[in-house]
Amino acid sequence: MNKKIEAIQQQLQKLRQQIEHHNYQYYVLDNPAIPDVEYDRLFRELQQIERDYPRLITSESPTQRVGAAPLNTFSQVVHEVPMLSLDNAFDEEKVASFDRRIREGLSVPVVEYAVEPKFDGLAVSLRYEQGKFKTGSTRGDGYTGEDITQNLRTIKSIPLCLSAKDVPTLLEVRGEVLMMKADFQHLNQSQRDKGEKAFANPRNAAAGSLRQLDSKVTATRHLTFFAYGIGWVEDGGIPKVKHSDIMDYLLSLHFPVAKECAVVTGSDALLAYYHDIGTKRESLPYEIDGVVYKVNALAQQEKLGYVSRAPRFALAHKFPAQEMVTKVLGIDVQVGRTGTLTPVARLEPVFVGGVTVTNATLHNIDEVQRKDVRVGDTVIVRRAGDVIPEVVSVMQTQRSAQTEPFVMPENCPVCGAKAARLSGEAAVRCTGGLFCPAQQKQAIIHFSARRAMDIDGLGDKLIEQLVDHSVVRTSADLYKLGVTALVNLERLAEKSANNLLAAIEKSKQTTLARFIYALGIRNVGETTAKALASYYGGLDRLMDADLEDLQLVPDVGPIVAQSLADFFAQPHNREVIEQLRLAGVSWEEQDGMSAIATEVTAVSGKTFVLTGTLPSMSRETAKEEIETRGGKVVGSVSKKTNYVVVGTDPGSKYDKALSLGVTILDEAGLKDLLQ
Ligand code: 9MJ
């Protein structure tokens, strides 16, 4: 071979090894050794050399993970050793009898087991010849599967080339392809963004991705592989004593193996493992549907042998199913703590995730419409861990002709106030505020909290009793309480009642900021309440402010302004405020900035955007100067922006201002305006 080609061969080999090493670090060990840009640089370098010397491309090159032409159909592959299924156990008795049968079959007092998570993915077999990945196939019927080599090559955690001293001449690695929970979430989000169908669960997403005839589609899907055993093997340094040694060997060949694999002894330890993995299930990055127990000694496995299509030496101990099929009997609308209207499906009782489920959340109106859930539908319900049960999807084929799409009520089902949806929000909310009984308790809890009106001794339990007995409906009713009403309640002695009344009396003297915060207006936290108090100085000015005016308050944007406007537009809320004032709740009023701002016409009511560095003024100072004169500084340029103040090195905001024709000022121009 010519010297130059030989040198290039060596360079190619080095680059390929480097890239595969970094794939291993990133995709198997989850521990990247170099930044992405450096990885991309290596990859581009390899691609360039391969473009220059196409004859030197080999199928094990990392560039060849994607690029095969789409197939018309998958061809069949006969497995060297059948891919068997596992016997299942759903209860502890079955585990005990499995262990008993094994001890009796082997005539031993106690058995050592390899224990593993049971991946909820798709079983595949990977065939390596002379250490090179040649064919990958699905399980199929256990004897013959489909050739999905091109798709499996796109999975970066599957090694294309095995590097070890004593690599078997032929090796079939068995394992499961799955999609990590995080990758599944990303995929579904992007499917929805593109207006395409979301997948019901990671398993379906992985199956759909592996079934692609065009491997370029599979390559975009971020699949993962975990090895759990071997099929056929010829020669090489494969361990021959224990299953757990084989797993260590596969790990040394850079195959991904679950960290949770372990070796235990006796049936109690099997159950302990099952419960331990059960508690970790939710926090694992991938979905599992149980654990697998395998007799660890290979000689013992052989002695036990097989029954029909499953090994006698292994058992899958399944977790309760997390998804079941049931019927939607009705769709109710619940009013949550902050007035959120949540559609809830009433279900025909179904045992799922270990409990009987009769309700499942439908989250919000967008979700109901996206899934098109209707009364009478047959649906898949999911209950994972402690998560609230939800409707995953509708079985459209089972739908009867009489069903109607769900519509959200226009009024709150509890108090009848208008139900409103703010732009950009998924939730529809009851605008009844303090008047809605479903929100009364929560509102009073918030009202009396330490950082709000600070009513000492008024606990959540007491508030519940007061509302349940209709003694109190609004926060104003607290100021009408007397000793008699209180001592009639359960477990409230006269002394405590008097202490509470004293605390209520004391709370009357407050500050405007506390009072605004105590009203419990959506999106108005303590900081916003303080800003509103100092801007308006008095409650009436705040209550009379319109949307535009409200947005002049520092840090008040359109969403907060709308919340405030909605709240004060409700006559019940104004009524409660009036009663509170009549009861003697008071604070010191001030002029506030809004009063000052009206005197300055050039800046007040105007919206500014700052970009670049100003010669003598810091951005903070500029912002303060504008805001004290009733102007508002926002982060992005729109048609509504009045001025863009430009310093040196301005960003894209400057270009946007030019394109929208917004007035541009330099620092001198701003100063003129301020004066
Ligand atoms: C899964 N699905 O995780 C086996 N499996 O072993 C594990 N499946 C298996 N082992 C022999 N961990 C046949 C199937």
Residues whose N, C-alpha, C, O or C-beta is under 5 A from the ligand:
A	BS01	9MJ	L84 E116 P117 K118 F119 E176 Y228 V292
